Amino acid sequence: MKTRRGLTVKNRSRAGGAEGFSLIEVMFALTFLAVGILAVASMIPAGTRGVSESRTITSGLMAAQLKLEELRGTPYSSLAAGSQSDTVSVFQRTWTVTDSIPTAGCKRVLVTSSWNNERGTQSTTLTSYVTR
């Protein structure tokens, strides 16, 4: 240490105690950081696929739910036994009304919504009962 006019000045040479980071240390740190960022970035497409698939499943379930609610709102005497189907957007809906299940005076309403995706044909089924 040197003194000039009452001020102490430190000698900043790197020979004795190395202060700071060397170029090799910085390169290793950047390499590890890049590997970590690439690992996280590779998960983004899988997350996007999952969100898209969930949206389709929810829409298919909602199509079935809407039809089930419509049929449940139909008077008992107007519900004819049998199967029918229609198409809403990309969803094929099929509903079946069955008399006297599980007991007399009760009708079972079964609604199935199906659609195609990269995994093949997917479907969801809802069941309800209508009484007199």
Secondary structure, 3 states (H helix, E strand, C coil): CEEECCEEECCCCCCCCCCCCCHHHHHHHHHHHHHHHHHHHHHHHHHHHHHHHHHHHHHHHHHHHHHHHHHHCCCHHHCCCEEEEEEECCEEEEEEEEECCCCCCEEEEEEEEEEEECCEEEEEEEEEEEEC
